[in-house]
Amino acid sequence: MTLRRDQIERPDGTKGTYAVVDKPDFALVIPAERGGFHLVQEYRYPLGRRSWAFPQGGFPGRADGDPEVLARLELDEETGLRAATLTRLGYLNAAHGITGQGCHVFLATGLTQGAASREATEQDMRHHWVTRARFKDMILDGSVTDDASVAAYTLLALHEEITSGEAIDA
């Protein structure tokens, strides 16, 4: 991650400074099966607490690569799950007022369980399956506050609505 300060000129001609956080894109995976989702929980230092979210992350060392490869890597690393099928749901910008970083969102299905291979920074991570109803409750009760996870769930609901041809109870 780098922080840069750009000198800008606003539409009215006034000059100013704009701080921008440069971070590479990341992938987020919604592992879905049996009417629910697999989530991960870990301590988030900026929040000062543990937080639930869908598995997500970027390539090590700011490397660049295929978002689907990254999604499979993050799913395996954080949960030990492998997906027979990854469906691309879309691309979202993260905190677009301060960064150009984006998130590639995938739905993972046809899951098989293996051993997780977490990075050193993820050693306290927990993995748990929840029903869809429980996931929605977790958003409402503040257990899931990760904006990328909530936005990815919206992409999933829209995908399901479009592919089924009718509105669903999402």
Biotite code that builds the C-alpha atoms (Angstrom):
import biotite.structure as struc

atoms = struc.array([
    struc.Atom([0.000, 0.000, 0.000], chain_id="A", res_id=1, res_name="MET", atom_name="CA", element="C"),
    struc.Atom([1.198, 3.493, -0.769], chain_id="A", res_id=2, res_name="THR", atom_name="CA", element="C"),
    struc.Atom([-0.223, 6.865, 0.079], chain_id="A", res_id=3, res_name="LEU", atom_name="CA", element="C"),
    struc.Atom([0.146, 9.720, -2.352], chain_id="A", res_id=4, res_name="ARG", atom_name="CA", element="C"),
    struc.Atom([-0.901, 13.362, -2.184], chain_id="A", res_id=5, res_name="ARG", atom_name="CA", element="C"),
    struc.Atom([-1.949, 14.880, -5.484], chain_id="A", res_id=6, res_name="ASP", atom_name="CA", element="C"),
    struc.Atom([-2.229, 18.582, -6.171], chain_id="A", res_id=7, res_name="GLN", atom_name="CA", element="C"),
    struc.Atom([-5.596, 19.108, -7.863], chain_id="A", res_id=8, res_name="ILE", atom_name="CA", element="C"),
    struc.Atom([-7.629, 21.859, -9.438], chain_id="A", res_id=9, res_name="GLU", atom_name="CA", element="C"),
    struc.Atom([-11.366, 21.786, -8.762], chain_id="A", res_id=10, res_name="ARG", atom_name="CA", element="C"),
    struc.Atom([-13.982, 22.651, -11.405], chain_id="A", res_id=11, res_name="PRO", atom_name="CA", element="C"),
    struc.Atom([-14.259, 26.188, -9.964], chain_id="A", res_id=12, res_name="ASP", atom_name="CA", element="C"),
    struc.Atom([-10.509, 26.719, -10.414], chain_id="A", res_id=13, res_name="GLY", atom_name="CA", element="C"),
    struc.Atom([-9.509, 26.473, -6.750], chain_id="A", res_id=14, res_name="THR", atom_name="CA", element="C"),
    struc.Atom([-6.509, 24.356, -5.973], chain_id="A", res_id=15, res_name="LYS", atom_name="CA", element="C"),
    struc.Atom([-6.216, 21.682, -3.301], chain_id="A", res_id=16, res_name="GLY", atom_name="CA", element="C"),
    struc.Atom([-4.658, 18.443, -2.192], chain_id="A", res_id=17, res_name="THR", atom_name="CA", element="C"),
    struc.Atom([-6.205, 14.989, -2.566], chain_id="A", res_id=18, res_name="TYR", atom_name="CA", element="C"),
    struc.Atom([-4.811, 12.013, -0.651], chain_id="A", res_id=19, res_name="ALA", atom_name="CA", element="C"),
    struc.Atom([-5.079, 8.662, -2.449], chain_id="A", res_id=20, res_name="VAL", atom_name="CA", element="C"),
    struc.Atom([-4.395, 5.183, -1.070], chain_id="A", res_id=21, res_name="VAL", atom_name="CA", element="C"),
    struc.Atom([-2.936, 2.950, -3.789], chain_id="A", res_id=22, res_name="ASP", atom_name="CA", element="C"),
    struc.Atom([-3.658, -0.737, -3.241], chain_id="A", res_id=23, res_name="LYS", atom_name="CA", element="C"),
    struc.Atom([-4.012, -3.548, -5.766], chain_id="A", res_id=24, res_name="PRO", atom_name="CA", element="C"),
    struc.Atom([-7.374, -5.145, -6.473], chain_id="A", res_id=25, res_name="ASP", atom_name="CA", element="C"),
    struc.Atom([-8.505, -8.132, -4.425], chain_id="A", res_id=26, res_name="PHE", atom_name="CA", element="C"),
    struc.Atom([-10.855, -11.072, -4.842], chain_id="A", res_id=27, res_name="ALA", atom_name="CA", element="C"),
    struc.Atom([-13.802, -11.976, -2.625], chain_id="A", res_id=28, res_name="LEU", atom_name="CA", element="C"),
    struc.Atom([-15.429, -15.409, -2.705], chain_id="A", res_id=29, res_name="VAL", atom_name="CA", element="C"),
    struc.Atom([-18.940, -16.341, -1.591], chain_id="A", res_id=30, res_name="ILE", atom_name="CA", element="C"),
    struc.Atom([-18.683, -20.072, -0.780], chain_id="A", res_id=31, res_name="PRO", atom_name="CA", element="C"),
    struc.Atom([-22.302, -21.270, -0.965], chain_id="A", res_id=32, res_name="ALA", atom_name="CA", element="C"),
    struc.Atom([-23.833, -24.643, -0.203], chain_id="A", res_id=33, res_name="GLU", atom_name="CA", element="C"),
    struc.Atom([-26.812, -26.197, 1.594], chain_id="A", res_id=34, res_name="ARG", atom_name="CA", element="C"),
    struc.Atom([-28.731, -22.901, 1.683], chain_id="A", res_id=35, res_name="GLY", atom_name="CA", element="C"),
    struc.Atom([-25.962, -20.991, 3.410], chain_id="A", res_id=36, res_name="GLY", atom_name="CA", element="C"),
    struc.Atom([-22.461, -19.608, 3.261], chain_id="A", res_id=37, res_name="PHE", atom_name="CA", element="C"),
    struc.Atom([-18.998, -20.215, 4.643], chain_id="A", res_id=38, res_name="HIS", atom_name="CA", element="C"),
    struc.Atom([-17.602, -17.182, 6.491], chain_id="A", res_id=39, res_name="LEU", atom_name="CA", element="C"),
    struc.Atom([-14.280, -16.381, 8.084], chain_id="A", res_id=40, res_name="VAL", atom_name="CA", element="C"),
    struc.Atom([-13.655, -14.368, 11.220], chain_id="A", res_id=41, res_name="GLN", atom_name="CA", element="C"),
    struc.Atom([-10.461, -12.697, 12.289], chain_id="A", res_id=42, res_name="GLU", atom_name="CA", element="C"),
    struc.Atom([-9.203, -9.862, 14.429], chain_id="A", res_id=43, res_name="TYR", atom_name="CA", element="C"),
    struc.Atom([-9.145, -6.598, 12.479], chain_id="A", res_id=44, res_name="ARG", atom_name="CA", element="C"),
    struc.Atom([-6.657, -4.214, 14.025], chain_id="A", res_id=45, res_name="TYR", atom_name="CA", element="C"),
    struc.Atom([-8.213, -0.967, 12.702], chain_id="A", res_id=46, res_name="PRO", atom_name="CA", element="C"),
    struc.Atom([-11.573, -1.994, 14.207], chain_id="A", res_id=47, res_name="LEU", atom_name="CA", element="C"),
    struc.Atom([-10.109, -3.289, 17.457], chain_id="A", res_id=48, res_name="GLY", atom_name="CA", element="C"),
    struc.Atom([-12.291, -6.409, 17.292], chain_id="A", res_id=49, res_name="ARG", atom_name="CA", element="C"),
    struc.Atom([-12.981, -9.650, 15.475], chain_id="A", res_id=50, res_name="ARG", atom_name="CA", element="C"),
    struc.Atom([-15.133, -9.433, 12.354], chain_id="A", res_id=51, res_name="SER", atom_name="CA", element="C"),
    struc.Atom([-16.967, -11.916, 10.094], chain_id="A", res_id=52, res_name="TRP", atom_name="CA", element="C"),
    struc.Atom([-16.671, -11.704, 6.302], chain_id="A", res_id=53, res_name="ALA", atom_name="CA", element="C"),
    struc.Atom([-16.533, -13.754, 3.138], chain_id="A", res_id=54, res_name="PHE", atom_name="CA", element="C"),
    struc.Atom([-13.021, -15.043, 2.298], chain_id="A", res_id=55, res_name="PRO", atom_name="CA", element="C"),
    struc.Atom([-11.051, -12.362, 0.466], chain_id="A", res_id=56, res_name="GLN", atom_name="CA", element="C"),
    struc.Atom([-7.586, -11.071, -0.214], chain_id="A", res_id=57, res_name="GLY", atom_name="CA", element="C"),
    struc.Atom([-4.958, -10.041, -2.707], chain_id="A", res_id=58, res_name="GLY", atom_name="CA", element="C"),
    struc.Atom([-1.881, -11.564, -4.260], chain_id="A", res_id=59, res_name="PHE", atom_name="CA", element="C"),
    struc.Atom([1.172, -11.394, -1.965], chain_id="A", res_id=60, res_name="PRO", atom_name="CA", element="C"),
    struc.Atom([3.645, -8.566, -2.521], chain_id="A", res_id=61, res_name="GLY", atom_name="CA", element="C"),
    struc.Atom([1.335, -6.460, -4.703], chain_id="A", res_id=62, res_name="ARG", atom_name="CA", element="C"),
    struc.Atom([1.628, -9.058, -7.452], chain_id="A", res_id=63, res_name="ALA", atom_name="CA", element="C"),
    struc.Atom([-0.897, -8.946, -10.276], chain_id="A", res_id=64, res_name="ASP", atom_name="CA", element="C"),
    struc.Atom([-2.688, -11.882, -11.836], chain_id="A", res_id=65, res_name="GLY", atom_name="CA", element="C"),
    struc.Atom([-5.909, -13.548, -12.912], chain_id="A", res_id=66, res_name="ASP", atom_name="CA", element="C"),
    struc.Atom([-8.741, -12.687, -10.472], chain_id="A", res_id=67, res_name="PRO", atom_name="CA", element="C"),
    struc.Atom([-10.186, -16.223, -10.709], chain_id="A", res_id=68, res_name="GLU", atom_name="CA", element="C"),
    struc.Atom([-6.829, -17.722, -9.745], chain_id="A", res_id=69, res_name="VAL", atom_name="CA", element="C"),
    struc.Atom([-6.702, -15.322, -6.805], chain_id="A", res_id=70, res_name="LEU", atom_name="CA", element="C"),
    struc.Atom([-10.258, -16.230, -5.754], chain_id="A", res_id=71, res_name="ALA", atom_name="CA", element="C"),
    struc.Atom([-9.409, -19.939, -5.731], chain_id="A", res_id=72, res_name="ARG", atom_name="CA", element="C"),
    struc.Atom([-6.201, -19.233, -3.803], chain_id="A", res_id=73, res_name="LEU", atom_name="CA", element="C"),
    struc.Atom([-7.991, -17.179, -1.121], chain_id="A", res_id=74, res_name="GLU", atom_name="CA", element="C"),
    struc.Atom([-10.810, -19.722, -0.746], chain_id="A", res_id=75, res_name="LEU", atom_name="CA", element="C"),
    struc.Atom([-8.349, -22.587, -0.283], chain_id="A", res_id=76, res_name="ASP", atom_name="CA", element="C"),
    struc.Atom([-5.977, -20.628, 1.934], chain_id="A", res_id=77, res_name="GLU", atom_name="CA", element="C"),
    struc.Atom([-8.579, -19.247, 4.350], chain_id="A", res_id=78, res_name="GLU", atom_name="CA", element="C"),
    struc.Atom([-11.100, -22.118, 4.516], chain_id="A", res_id=79, res_name="THR", atom_name="CA", element="C"),
    struc.Atom([-9.515, -25.188, 2.935], chain_id="A", res_id=80, res_name="GLY", atom_name="CA", element="C"),
    struc.Atom([-12.460, -25.305, 0.517], chain_id="A", res_id=81, res_name="LEU", atom_name="CA", element="C"),
    struc.Atom([-12.053, -26.057, -3.168], chain_id="A", res_id=82, res_name="ARG", atom_name="CA", element="C"),
    struc.Atom([-14.748, -25.077, -5.659], chain_id="A", res_id=83, res_name="ALA", atom_name="CA", element="C"),
    struc.Atom([-15.787, -27.126, -8.673], chain_id="A", res_id=84, res_name="ALA", atom_name="CA", element="C"),
    struc.Atom([-17.339, -23.958, -10.120], chain_id="A", res_id=85, res_name="THR", atom_name="CA", element="C"),
    struc.Atom([-16.528, -20.276, -9.736], chain_id="A", res_id=86, res_name="LEU", atom_name="CA", element="C"),
    struc.Atom([-19.056, -17.842, -11.184], chain_id="A", res_id=87, res_name="THR", atom_name="CA", element="C"),
    struc.Atom([-17.981, -14.246, -11.638], chain_id="A", res_id=88, res_name="ARG", atom_name="CA", element="C"),
    struc.Atom([-20.638, -11.995, -10.093], chain_id="A", res_id=89, res_name="LEU", atom_name="CA", element="C"),
    struc.Atom([-19.038, -8.625, -10.782], chain_id="A", res_id=90, res_name="GLY", atom_name="CA", element="C"),
    struc.Atom([-16.519, -5.984, -9.849], chain_id="A", res_id=91, res_name="TYR", atom_name="CA", element="C"),
    struc.Atom([-16.910, -3.372, -7.121], chain_id="A", res_id=92, res_name="LEU", atom_name="CA", element="C"),
    struc.Atom([-14.861, -0.353, -6.106], chain_id="A", res_id=93, res_name="ASN", atom_name="CA", element="C"),
    struc.Atom([-13.752, -0.258, -2.493], chain_id="A", res_id=94, res_name="ALA", atom_name="CA", element="C"),
    struc.Atom([-13.879, 3.135, -0.734], chain_id="A", res_id=95, res_name="ALA", atom_name="CA", element="C"),
    struc.Atom([-13.892, 4.993, -4.044], chain_id="A", res_id=96, res_name="HIS", atom_name="CA", element="C"),
    struc.Atom([-13.401, 8.339, -2.314], chain_id="A", res_id=97, res_name="GLY", atom_name="CA", element="C"),
    struc.Atom([-9.887, 7.415, -1.167], chain_id="A", res_id=98, res_name="ILE", atom_name="CA", element="C"),
    struc.Atom([-8.678, 4.550, -3.376], chain_id="A", res_id=99, res_name="THR", atom_name="CA", element="C"),
    struc.Atom([-8.962, 3.080, -6.847], chain_id="A", res_id=100, res_name="GLY", atom_name="CA", element="C"),
    struc.Atom([-8.803, -0.435, -5.372], chain_id="A", res_id=101, res_name="GLN", atom_name="CA", element="C"),
    struc.Atom([-11.456, -2.811, -6.588], chain_id="A", res_id=102, res_name="GLY", atom_name="CA", element="C"),
    struc.Atom([-12.899, -6.177, -5.664], chain_id="A", res_id=103, res_name="CYS", atom_name="CA", element="C"),
    struc.Atom([-13.567, -9.085, -8.026], chain_id="A", res_id=104, res_name="HIS", atom_name="CA", element="C"),
    struc.Atom([-16.546, -11.027, -6.648], chain_id="A", res_id=105, res_name="VAL", atom_name="CA", element="C"),
    struc.Atom([-17.071, -14.743, -7.261], chain_id="A", res_id=106, res_name="PHE", atom_name="CA", element="C"),
    struc.Atom([-19.643, -17.341, -6.215], chain_id="A", res_id=107, res_name="LEU", atom_name="CA", element="C"),
    struc.Atom([-18.049, -20.690, -5.325], chain_id="A", res_id=108, res_name="ALA", atom_name="CA", element="C"),
    struc.Atom([-20.144, -23.867, -5.594], chain_id="A", res_id=109, res_name="THR", atom_name="CA", element="C"),
    struc.Atom([-19.478, -27.581, -5.715], chain_id="A", res_id=110, res_name="GLY", atom_name="CA", element="C"),
    struc.Atom([-17.352, -27.303, -2.601], chain_id="A", res_id=111, res_name="LEU", atom_name="CA", element="C"),
    struc.Atom([-15.043, -29.938, -1.159], chain_id="A", res_id=112, res_name="THR", atom_name="CA", element="C"),
    struc.Atom([-13.256, -29.541, 2.161], chain_id="A", res_id=113, res_name="GLN", atom_name="CA", element="C"),
    struc.Atom([-9.507, -29.758, 2.543], chain_id="A", res_id=114, res_name="GLY", atom_name="CA", element="C"),
    struc.Atom([-7.009, -28.286, 4.979], chain_id="A", res_id=115, res_name="ALA", atom_name="CA", element="C"),
    struc.Atom([-6.639, -24.522, 5.194], chain_id="A", res_id=116, res_name="ALA", atom_name="CA", element="C"),
    struc.Atom([-3.166, -23.088, 4.562], chain_id="A", res_id=117, res_name="SER", atom_name="CA", element="C"),
    struc.Atom([-3.382, -19.694, 6.198], chain_id="A", res_id=118, res_name="ARG", atom_name="CA", element="C"),
    struc.Atom([-0.729, -17.018, 6.111], chain_id="A", res_id=119, res_name="GLU", atom_name="CA", element="C"),
    struc.Atom([1.011, -16.049, 9.353], chain_id="A", res_id=120, res_name="ALA", atom_name="CA", element="C"),
    struc.Atom([-1.270, -13.003, 9.680], chain_id="A", res_id=121, res_name="THR", atom_name="CA", element="C"),
    struc.Atom([-4.347, -15.268, 9.497], chain_id="A", res_id=122, res_name="GLU", atom_name="CA", element="C"),
    struc.Atom([-3.436, -17.725, 12.260], chain_id="A", res_id=123, res_name="GLN", atom_name="CA", element="C"),
    struc.Atom([-6.320, -16.579, 14.482], chain_id="A", res_id=124, res_name="ASP", atom_name="CA", element="C"),
    struc.Atom([-8.848, -16.939, 11.658], chain_id="A", res_id=125, res_name="MET", atom_name="CA", element="C"),
    struc.Atom([-11.993, -18.993, 12.240], chain_id="A", res_id=126, res_name="ARG", atom_name="CA", element="C"),
    struc.Atom([-14.134, -20.610, 9.556], chain_id="A", res_id=127, res_name="HIS", atom_name="CA", element="C"),
    struc.Atom([-17.841, -21.263, 10.058], chain_id="A", res_id=128, res_name="HIS", atom_name="CA", element="C"),
    struc.Atom([-20.872, -22.147, 7.918], chain_id="A", res_id=129, res_name="TRP", atom_name="CA", element="C"),
    struc.Atom([-24.107, -20.189, 8.468], chain_id="A", res_id=130, res_name="VAL", atom_name="CA", element="C"),
    struc.Atom([-27.563, -20.346, 6.927], chain_id="A", res_id=131, res_name="THR", atom_name="CA", element="C"),
    struc.Atom([-28.605, -17.540, 4.592], chain_id="A", res_id=132, res_name="ARG", atom_name="CA", element="C"),
    struc.Atom([-31.117, -16.348, 7.200], chain_id="A", res_id=133, res_name="ALA", atom_name="CA", element="C"),
    struc.Atom([-28.386, -16.256, 9.857], chain_id="A", res_id=134, res_name="ARG", atom_name="CA", element="C"),
    struc.Atom([-26.092, -14.325, 7.504], chain_id="A", res_id=135, res_name="PHE", atom_name="CA", element="C"),
    struc.Atom([-28.773, -11.671, 6.983], chain_id="A", res_id=136, res_name="LYS", atom_name="CA", element="C"),
    struc.Atom([-29.284, -11.472, 10.757], chain_id="A", res_id=137, res_name="ASP", atom_name="CA", element="C"),
    struc.Atom([-25.513, -11.047, 11.184], chain_id="A", res_id=138, res_name="MET", atom_name="CA", element="C"),
    struc.Atom([-25.583, -8.052, 8.842], chain_id="A", res_id=139, res_name="ILE", atom_name="CA", element="C"),
    struc.Atom([-28.453, -6.512, 10.790], chain_id="A", res_id=140, res_name="LEU", atom_name="CA", element="C"),
    struc.Atom([-26.957, -7.176, 14.241], chain_id="A", res_id=141, res_name="ASP", atom_name="CA", element="C"),
    struc.Atom([-23.530, -5.810, 13.277], chain_id="A", res_id=142, res_name="GLY", atom_name="CA", element="C"),
    struc.Atom([-21.648, -9.125, 13.291], chain_id="A", res_id=143, res_name="SER", atom_name="CA", element="C"),
    struc.Atom([-20.914, -8.635, 9.571], chain_id="A", res_id=144, res_name="VAL", atom_name="CA", element="C"),
    struc.Atom([-19.851, -5.047, 8.872], chain_id="A", res_id=145, res_name="THR", atom_name="CA", element="C"),
    struc.Atom([-17.384, -5.677, 6.038], chain_id="A", res_id=146, res_name="ASP", atom_name="CA", element="C"),
    struc.Atom([-18.650, -3.488, 3.218], chain_id="A", res_id=147, res_name="ASP", atom_name="CA", element="C"),
    struc.Atom([-17.254, -5.755, 0.507], chain_id="A", res_id=148, res_name="ALA", atom_name="CA", element="C"),
    struc.Atom([-19.089, -8.785, 1.947], chain_id="A", res_id=149, res_name="SER", atom_name="CA", element="C"),
    struc.Atom([-22.405, -6.933, 2.176], chain_id="A", res_id=150, res_name="VAL", atom_name="CA", element="C"),
    struc.Atom([-22.014, -5.509, -1.336], chain_id="A", res_id=151, res_name="ALA", atom_name="CA", element="C"),
    struc.Atom([-21.022, -8.947, -2.682], chain_id="A", res_id=152, res_name="ALA", atom_name="CA", element="C"),
    struc.Atom([-24.179, -10.403, -1.148], chain_id="A", res_id=153, res_name="TYR", atom_name="CA", element="C"),
    struc.Atom([-26.160, -7.801, -3.105], chain_id="A", res_id=154, res_name="THR", atom_name="CA", element="C"),
    struc.Atom([-24.450, -8.942, -6.315], chain_id="A", res_id=155, res_name="LEU", atom_name="CA", element="C"),
    struc.Atom([-25.356, -12.538, -5.447], chain_id="A", res_id=156, res_name="LEU", atom_name="CA", element="C"),
    struc.Atom([-29.016, -11.622, -4.828], chain_id="A", res_id=157, res_name="ALA", atom_name="CA", element="C"),
    struc.Atom([-29.176, -9.779, -8.161], chain_id="A", res_id=158, res_name="LEU", atom_name="CA", element="C"),
    struc.Atom([-27.492, -12.695, -9.942], chain_id="A", res_id=159, res_name="HIS", atom_name="CA", element="C"),
    struc.Atom([-30.015, -15.135, -8.458], chain_id="A", res_id=160, res_name="GLU", atom_name="CA", element="C"),
    struc.Atom([-32.908, -12.874, -9.394], chain_id="A", res_id=161, res_name="GLU", atom_name="CA", element="C"),
    struc.Atom([-31.730, -12.520, -12.985], chain_id="A", res_id=162, res_name="ILE", atom_name="CA", element="C"),
    struc.Atom([-30.843, -16.187, -13.504], chain_id="A", res_id=163, res_name="THR", atom_name="CA", element="C"),
    struc.Atom([-34.060, -17.501, -11.960], chain_id="A", res_id=164, res_name="SER", atom_name="CA", element="C"),
    struc.Atom([-36.219, -15.066, -13.882], chain_id="A", res_id=165, res_name="GLY", atom_name="CA", element="C"),
    struc.Atom([-38.060, -13.958, -10.746], chain_id="A", res_id=166, res_name="GLU", atom_name="CA", element="C"),
    struc.Atom([-37.471, -12.056, -7.555], chain_id="A", res_id=167, res_name="ALA", atom_name="CA", element="C"),
    struc.Atom([-36.222, -14.127, -4.643], chain_id="A", res_id=168, res_name="ILE", atom_name="CA", element="C"),
    struc.Atom([-36.303, -13.667, -0.915], chain_id="A", res_id=169, res_name="ASP", atom_name="CA", element="C"),
    struc.Atom([-32.716, -12.462, -0.596], chain_id="A", res_id=170, res_name="ALA", atom_name="CA", element="C"),
])
